[in-house]
Amino acid sequence: MKVSVQTLDAQAGGDLELNDAVFGVEPRADILHRVVTWQLVNRRASARATRERSDVNRTGKKFGRQKGGGTARHGDRRAPIFIGGGKAHGARAREFSASLNKKVRALGLKMALSSKVQSGNLVILDNLDVAEGKTKVLREKLGQLGFGKTALVIDGDALNVSFARASSNLGSINLLPAVGANVYDIMRHETLVLTRAAVEKLEARFNG
């Protein structure tokens, strides 16, 4: 399919032919859900275990006689009722991970890209050059382009330094290299912005 390319100055930058095998796939909610769930599960940090009675480093010596002391018959200071003792019924160590077939992950990314094309929320830019990397200049340009409330900008192998500097103070803009393109970030932003270099890298990623 053929799409129009723009510049940051909202001028026409020619046309670009998109690969239908990457940008023309019919989206499926179940596939997208599976990939997003897989991403979020693997993003979770492991849960740390609390130290229980057997893990606490305290003396195990019986500190009082069994009878006649007027107190309970404690065996050692590791008991949970003492300050510094082990935690009773504490949290266990947990690792959060999930596996997903490579073909499903690749299909999910294609569907995420295609969904932006179908909804009209895909913008192709010629390049991301911003004069002197000024935020004020970039904000004015974005107002002319109409990126919506949030936009994910994906560049080629390396990020454009001037655009990265100018957009660092804009909360509505997130910038990623082509290798970092993922379903979760694409779907949670209103607009997807790709450079020519990003389109080439994404298409090569699947054709390779």
N, C-alpha and C positions, 0 to 999 in steps of 0.2 A: 504494500500500500504506500501511497505517496503522501507525505505531509509537508507542511510549510515550515521553513526555518526562519527564526527571527534573530535579531541582534538585541543586545541589552538596551539599545536606543529605540526599541519597538519598530525597527525598520525591517523590511523583507530581506531575508538572507538566502533566498533560493528555495529549492525543494530537496527533499531527502526521501529515498526509497527505504521503507522499513520491511524487514523480513517477516512475512506472515507466520512463519513457524515459531517466531518469538513474540511478536506483537499482535498476532491475529488469532490467538487461541481463545476458545469460548471459556470464560471463567466458571468455576464450580465452587460454591460456598464450602462444601465439605473438604475439598482439597486445601483451600486457603486456610480453613480452620485448623486442619491437621498440622500444617506447616507452622502457623503462628503459635499453636500450643506447644509444638516441639521446640521452637525458639525460646519461648518464655520459660519452659521447664528447665532447659539447659542453662538459662541465665541465672537461675536461683543458686545462691551460695549454700554450701553445706551447713547443716545445723550442728553446733558444737554440743558435745555431751557435758552434763554437769558431773561433778565429782561426788560419787556416792561413798558409802561407809568404807568400802574396801579400797577406795582410791585416795583417801585422805592420809597425809603423812603425819600421824600423831602417835603417841605412845599407846601400846596395847596392854600396858601393865594394869593390873587390877588395882585401883587407887583407894579402895576402902575395904574393910572386912565385910564378910557376907552378912553377919548379923550383929545387932547391937549398936549400930552407928546412928540409928534413927533416920536413915535416908534409904532411898531405893538401892537395890542391889546391882549397881552398874558394873560392867566388865571393863570398859576402856573409854577413853575420851573421844573416840571416833563416832560415838552415837549421835544421831541427828538432833537430839534435844540440846546438845552442848554447842556453844559458840565455837566455830572452827571445826565442827563435826561435819560428816558427810551429809549430802542432800538426800532426803527420803523420797523415793519414787521420782528421781530426777529425769530430766530430758535425756533421750538417747541420741547418739550420733546418727545423722541421716544424710545420705547423699542423694541429690536430686538429679536424675539424668533420664533421657529418653532417646530412643533410636528411631530413625525414619529412613526409609529407602531413598537412595540418591535420586532415583527417577522421579519419585514423588516430590522431593525438594526442588528439583529442577522444573518440574511441571508447575509447582506452586508459584515459582518466581515468574515463569512465563505468563501465568494467569493473572498475577498481580500487575505486570506491565500491560497486558492486554486490557485489563479492566480500566486502567487509566485512559487508554486510547478510546475505548467504547464510551466512557462517560464524558469525554471531551476535556479531561483534566490533565492532558499531557502537553507539555510545552518543550519544543526543541530549540535550543539556542546555538548560535554559531560558535561563540566563545564566551568566557566569563571575565573578560578584561574590564577592570574598573580603574578609572583614572586616580592614581595616587592612593588607591585603597581606602578611599574616604567613605564612611558610613552614610553621610548626608547625600553624597552623589548617588550611591546605590539605592537609598530609600526613594529618591525621586524617580529613578529608572524603574523600580519595582512597581511604583504607583501607576506608571504608564502601561506596564505589562499586565497588571491585574492577576497576581498569583493566588489570590484568595487569602484566607486566614493563616494557613500554614502551607509551607512548600518544602519539599525535599529536593535538593539540587545534587545531581550525580555528575561528576566529572570523569575524566579518563584515568590513566594510571596515576598521575600526580594531581594534587589539588592546585587550582589556580591561587597563587599566593595573594594577589591583590583582592580577589573576591573573598577569600577566606578571612582576610583582615577586615574588610569592609562589612562583612555579614556577621562577624563575631558578636556584635552588640545587638543584633536583631533576633529576638526570640522566636519570630515566626519562620525563620529560615534555618534549615539544617543542611550541612554539606557533607557528602560522602564521596570517596573514590569509587570507581566502577567495581572494584573487587569487593567492596563492602555492601553492595546492593543486596537487600534482603526483603522478604515479604512483609514482615511486621512494620518496618519503617515506611515502606511504600504505601501500605494500606492506612496507616494512621495519619498521613498527611493529606490535605485536601488536593494539592497539586503536585505532580511529579514533573521535574524539570531535568531534561537530559541535554548534554552537549553533543556535538557531532562525534567527539572522541568517545563519549560514554556509550553511544549507540553502537559504534564499531566494536568496542570492548565487550559489550553485552552479547552482541550477535556472535562474536568470535568465541565467547565463553561457552556457548551452546553448540556451535558448529565444530569446536575443537574436540 
